[in-house]
Amino acid sequence: MSRRRGAAALQLPMLDAAEVDPASSACQRWRHGRHSWRRRRDGGFDKSRYHIRHIIGNKVAEQFVKAHHYLQSFPSSSANWGLYEGDELVGVAVFGVPSHNAVLTNVFPDLQRYTESLVLSRFVLLDAVPANGETWFLGQIFAAAAREGLRGVVTFADPVMRRAADGRVVVPGHRGHMYIAKGALPLGRSRADIVLVLPDGSSLDRRALSKVRHDECGHDYVERRLAGFGVAPRRPGESGEGYLARALPEAGVVALRHGGNYRFGFQLGMTTAERAAVRIGLPVTANPRTIDQISWEQAIPLVASTTPTFATPTLL
């Protein structure tokens, strides 16, 4: 996030990302925003007890995701699939539209975006689902979606762990092991960047900051979030830029150097030939097996680096 001409100088503590160990093959489960782990060797998944179906509309999927996923937010959605044990919803996969067309077109240049290609933006299984349930769920979704014409899926894995100021793990980090197990093509990492982390471990993205700077629709929501961390309300006549320069330090925001999320692509189709015919526009890389020690060094500077006032970073 480059410094804009005339922008107020912004001084925040700058920390380096702590990435999860790629040697672990554990997969995540969720309940009420708290994560747990399942390992493939644990077994116990009985596919005869489960089925999938489309979730019509967003209400049911949105309630489930907000209740259980650590982000407690629901992205723009094109299709939602549910994993059911009997009549109980125990998992949700959300396929949606990315913030930029290039997220899809860079990976699948020949596919019609939003109809033939989508982003898997949320994947949530409750802790009651045994190990190996995630790959079965994905496989069933992909087969059903391929029958409806979907040919490419892009998804990401965030390897950076983040804690709230009270020490609670909010974002445990993962390397996308379940995607690899289901045949995803590893396609490198998204752009290294700076992530602004709030004391509760959540983050403020570029779009949120832009809404405040330009007084766009939704800026009041961002300002309410910051007010929840003790930031005084925006003053009459105060510009969005000036407000952010004051509000981010007041809220205790920390700038985290992030080496980028791991990117994966799935080629879908009814047959092996159909799947192989889906062209990938990015180089296929090796599966992530080691921590990239220097990836964060490629991050674009957002703020002037300062020495944190705490001996042990509270958000890592």
C-alpha positions as MATLAB code, in Angstrom:
seq = 'MSRRRGAAALQLPMLDAAEVDPASSACQRWRHGRHSWRRRRDGGFDKSRYHIRHIIGNKVAEQFVKAHHYLQSFPSSSANWGLYEGDELVGVAVFGVPSHNAVLTNVFPDLQRYTESLVLSRFVLLDAVPANGETWFLGQIFAAAAREGLRGVVTFADPVMRRAADGRVVVPGHRGHMYIAKGALPLGRSRADIVLVLPDGSSLDRRALSKVRHDECGHDYVERRLAGFGVAPRRPGESGEGYLARALPEAGVVALRHGGNYRFGFQLGMTTAERAAVRIGLPVTANPRTIDQISWEQAIPLVASTTPTFATPTLL';
ca = [
       0.000    0.000    0.000;
       2.042    2.922   -1.230;
       2.180    6.343    0.368;
      -0.118    8.787   -1.425;
       0.933   12.348   -2.275;
      -0.074   14.601    0.583;
      -1.069   11.753    2.883;
      -0.477   12.199    6.587;
       2.484   10.314    7.997;
       1.283    7.194    9.766;
       3.385    5.574   12.457;
       2.389    2.092   13.597;
       4.324   -0.781   15.140;
       5.635   -3.014   12.332;
       5.881   -6.753   12.940;
       7.047   -9.696   10.855;
       4.619  -12.527   10.153;
       4.802  -15.833   11.995;
       3.814  -18.611    9.585;
       2.502  -22.042   10.505;
       4.748  -25.061   10.077;
       3.978  -26.687    6.705;
       5.110  -30.072    8.025;
       1.748  -30.488    9.770;
      -1.046  -32.033    7.695;
      -3.827  -31.209   10.154;
      -7.092  -29.742    8.865;
      -9.246  -27.230   10.686;
     -12.668  -27.516   12.279;
     -14.729  -24.699   13.721;
     -17.413  -23.947   16.286;
     -18.401  -20.457   17.404;
     -15.200  -18.996   15.988;
     -12.926  -21.415   17.871;
     -10.738  -23.739   15.847;
      -9.680  -27.331   16.447;
      -7.668  -29.814   14.385;
      -8.304  -33.156   12.697;
      -5.597  -35.340   11.177;
      -6.183  -37.741    8.316;
      -4.877  -40.647   10.365;
      -7.648  -40.067   12.916;
     -10.210  -41.441   10.434;
     -13.782  -42.016   11.531;
     -15.616  -40.411    8.628;
     -18.578  -42.489    7.414;
     -19.830  -41.027    4.144;
     -23.112  -42.939    4.395;
     -24.136  -40.586    7.205;
     -23.694  -37.426    5.154;
     -25.075  -35.749    2.077;
     -24.696  -32.396    0.336;
     -27.202  -30.022   -1.166;
     -27.493  -26.520   -2.481;
     -28.410  -23.936    0.125;
     -30.996  -21.766   -1.575;
     -30.405  -18.102   -0.849;
     -27.764  -16.709    1.472;
     -29.563  -16.505    4.815;
     -28.872  -20.014    6.127;
     -25.287  -20.094    4.849;
     -24.603  -16.593    6.134;
     -25.889  -17.406    9.622;
     -23.764  -20.556    9.772;
     -20.573  -18.898    8.535;
     -20.917  -15.857   10.793;
     -21.612  -18.078   13.791;
     -18.651  -20.416   13.320;
     -15.941  -18.999   11.028;
     -13.209  -16.939   12.667;
     -13.752  -13.966   10.336;
     -17.426  -13.753   11.382;
     -18.249  -12.245    8.008;
     -19.946  -13.451    4.844;
     -18.443  -12.696    1.412;
     -20.184  -11.978   -1.866;
     -21.757  -15.304   -2.780;
     -22.776  -16.942   -6.055;
     -23.436  -20.463   -4.773;
     -23.562  -22.065   -1.334;
     -23.292  -25.770   -0.622;
     -24.143  -27.452    2.661;
     -22.871  -30.646    4.272;
     -25.634  -32.339    6.220;
     -25.636  -35.142    8.764;
     -29.261  -36.126    8.576;
     -31.136  -32.821    8.797;
     -28.361  -31.001   10.661;
     -26.158  -28.549    8.771;
     -22.552  -29.321    9.764;
     -20.577  -27.621    7.001;
     -20.803  -24.839    4.421;
     -18.788  -24.039    1.310;
     -19.252  -20.588   -0.196;
     -18.381  -19.912   -3.837;
     -18.287  -16.270   -4.735;
     -16.981  -13.314   -6.662;
     -13.533  -11.894   -5.865;
     -12.804   -8.215   -5.332;
     -10.867   -8.106   -8.630;
     -11.567   -9.932  -11.892;
      -7.880  -10.801  -12.232;
      -8.141  -13.213   -9.301;
     -10.057  -15.484  -11.675;
      -8.769  -14.467  -15.104;
      -5.086  -14.783  -14.179;
      -5.645  -18.416  -13.245;
      -8.307  -19.359  -15.806;
      -7.868  -17.008  -18.792;
     -10.148  -19.020  -21.098;
     -13.109  -19.395  -18.744;
     -16.071  -17.077  -18.377;
     -15.675  -15.521  -14.964;
     -18.505  -15.870  -12.454;
     -20.178  -18.635  -14.457;
     -17.399  -21.040  -15.437;
     -14.971  -19.916  -12.721;
     -15.503  -18.869   -9.097;
     -13.588  -18.395   -5.865;
     -14.013  -20.770   -2.937;
     -14.116  -18.017   -0.317;
     -15.341  -19.845    2.794;
     -15.092  -23.503    3.817;
     -16.355  -24.297    7.312;
     -16.850  -27.697    8.957;
     -18.022  -28.118   12.534;
     -15.798  -29.927   15.012;
     -18.237  -32.868   15.031;
     -17.230  -33.833   11.474;
     -14.512  -36.542   11.618;
     -11.215  -36.444    9.765;
     -11.348  -36.811    5.971;
     -14.784  -35.203    5.831;
     -13.323  -32.122    4.169;
     -12.017  -33.903    1.062;
     -15.222  -35.931    0.674;
     -17.284  -32.736    0.925;
     -15.105  -30.966   -1.639;
     -15.254  -33.925   -4.014;
     -19.046  -34.086   -3.866;
     -19.374  -30.341   -4.427;
     -16.993  -30.310   -7.364;
     -18.794  -33.180   -9.088;
     -22.166  -31.469   -8.660;
     -20.829  -28.050   -9.684;
     -19.161  -29.517  -12.782;
     -22.532  -30.867  -13.897;
     -23.812  -27.287  -13.676;
     -20.986  -25.949  -15.853;
     -18.368  -24.815  -13.350;
     -14.896  -25.510  -14.743;
     -12.431  -23.655  -12.510;
     -12.138  -22.811   -8.817;
      -9.546  -20.541   -7.210;
      -8.927  -20.597   -3.480;
      -6.334  -19.342   -1.022;
      -4.716  -20.454    2.234;
      -3.476  -17.881    4.726;
      -0.402  -19.325    6.500;
      -0.002  -16.483    8.983;
      -1.187  -17.022   12.534;
      -2.718  -14.047   14.325;
      -3.632  -13.652   17.973;
      -5.833  -11.166   19.750;
      -4.224   -8.889   22.319;
      -5.446  -11.246   25.072;
      -3.423  -14.104   23.546;
      -6.379  -15.912   21.972;
      -5.626  -17.457   18.561;
      -8.030  -15.855   16.085;
      -6.438  -16.881   12.790;
      -4.589  -20.184   13.270;
      -3.120  -20.157    9.764;
      -3.111  -23.047    7.316;
      -1.225  -24.206    4.231;
      -4.064  -25.650    2.189;
      -3.305  -29.327    2.837;
      -6.892  -30.361    2.103;
      -6.730  -28.593   -1.273;
      -3.546  -30.450   -2.154;
      -5.101  -33.729   -1.011;
      -8.018  -33.087   -3.363;
      -5.778  -32.468   -6.380;
      -5.472  -28.682   -6.408;
      -2.633  -27.163   -8.418;
      -0.367  -24.948   -6.276;
       0.065  -21.606   -8.034;
       2.477  -19.698   -5.841;
       1.518  -16.912   -3.491;
      -0.561  -13.795   -3.788;
       1.231  -10.475   -3.546;
       3.181   -9.837   -0.372;
       1.614   -6.967    1.504;
       0.968   -5.246    4.802;
      -1.996   -6.357    6.925;
      -3.445   -3.987    9.516;
      -4.363   -6.037   12.582;
      -6.785   -4.858   15.269;
      -6.445   -5.834   18.948;
      -9.086   -8.562   18.528;
      -6.955  -10.217   15.827;
      -9.226   -9.182   12.948;
      -7.884   -7.061   10.119;
      -8.733   -3.983    8.096;
      -8.328   -4.451    4.380;
      -7.559   -1.957    1.639;
     -11.185   -1.646    0.611;
     -12.287   -0.730    4.124;
      -9.689    2.012    4.359;
     -10.632    3.333    0.929;
     -14.278    3.634    1.977;
     -13.278    5.856    4.873;
     -10.850    7.970    2.844;
     -13.429    8.695    0.168;
     -16.589    8.684    2.328;
     -17.996    5.811    0.314;
     -20.921    3.600    1.268;
     -19.872    1.478    4.233;
     -17.416    3.942    5.782;
     -19.671    4.278    8.832;
     -19.360    0.537    9.509;
     -15.553    0.787    9.481;
     -15.704    3.771   11.809;
     -18.005    1.863   14.183;
     -15.489   -1.007   14.247;
     -12.721    1.399   15.229;
     -14.969    3.067   17.813;
     -15.272   -0.337   19.460;
     -11.564   -0.071   20.301;
     -11.903    3.312   21.985;
     -11.468    5.631   19.006;
     -13.248    8.968   19.381;
     -15.924    9.642   16.745;
     -14.984   11.415   13.556;
     -14.904   15.149   14.110;
     -17.013   17.601   12.071;
     -15.074   18.499    8.946;
     -12.387   15.879    9.604;
     -11.221   14.239    6.385;
     -11.183   10.495    6.017;
      -7.406   10.585    5.658;
      -6.999   12.652    8.796;
      -9.385   10.443   10.716;
      -7.465    7.272    9.812;
      -4.128    8.855   10.746;
      -5.585    9.471   14.197;
      -7.840    6.436   14.576;
      -5.487    3.595   13.660;
      -2.902    4.359   16.372;
      -5.694    5.106   18.883;
      -7.241    1.706   18.195;
      -3.933   -0.074   18.760;
      -3.611   -1.263   15.169;
      -0.407   -3.109   14.286;
       1.037   -3.385   10.770;
       1.994   -6.963    9.936;
       4.331   -7.851    7.063;
       2.535  -10.673    5.276;
       4.281  -12.784    2.637;
       1.060  -13.477    0.734;
      -1.530  -16.244    0.778;
      -0.967  -19.536   -0.969;
      -2.994  -19.772   -4.171;
      -4.564  -22.973   -5.521;
      -6.529  -23.817   -8.653;
      -8.947  -26.673   -9.278;
      -9.704  -27.861  -12.813;
     -13.258  -29.244  -12.944;
     -15.102  -31.315  -15.497;
     -17.221  -34.392  -15.976;
     -14.320  -36.414  -17.380;
     -10.544  -36.508  -17.096;
     -10.313  -35.020  -20.586;
     -12.587  -32.112  -19.674;
     -10.528  -31.355  -16.581;
      -7.256  -31.519  -18.491;
      -8.650  -29.127  -21.116;
      -8.965  -26.313  -18.572;
      -5.919  -24.118  -19.197;
      -4.044  -22.658  -16.254;
      -2.630  -19.176  -16.806;
      -0.074  -19.160  -13.991;
       3.005  -21.349  -13.441;
       2.376  -24.427  -11.342;
       4.719  -24.408   -8.349;
       5.810  -26.958   -5.789;
       3.509  -27.695   -2.888;
       4.344  -25.528    0.140;
       6.625  -27.658    2.312;
       8.909  -25.149    3.992;
       8.373  -21.789    5.607;
       9.357  -19.023    3.214;
      11.725  -17.075    5.426;
      12.089  -14.079    3.116;
       8.650  -13.755    1.535;
       7.669  -10.902    3.822;
      10.671   -8.902    2.654;
       8.889   -8.416   -0.662;
       6.009   -6.614    1.066;
       5.323   -3.092   -0.103;
       6.040   -0.661    2.765;
       2.833    0.827    4.130;
       4.103    2.673    7.158;
       7.440    3.861    8.431;
       8.956    0.997   10.392;
       9.008    1.659   14.114;
      10.256   -0.340   17.049;
       7.335   -1.888   18.968;
       7.116   -0.712   22.562;
       6.483   -4.253   23.785;
       9.247   -6.810   24.248;
       7.094   -9.698   23.011;
       4.637   -8.904   20.196;
       1.118   -9.381   21.522;
      -0.415  -10.094   18.099;
       1.887  -12.947   17.006;
];
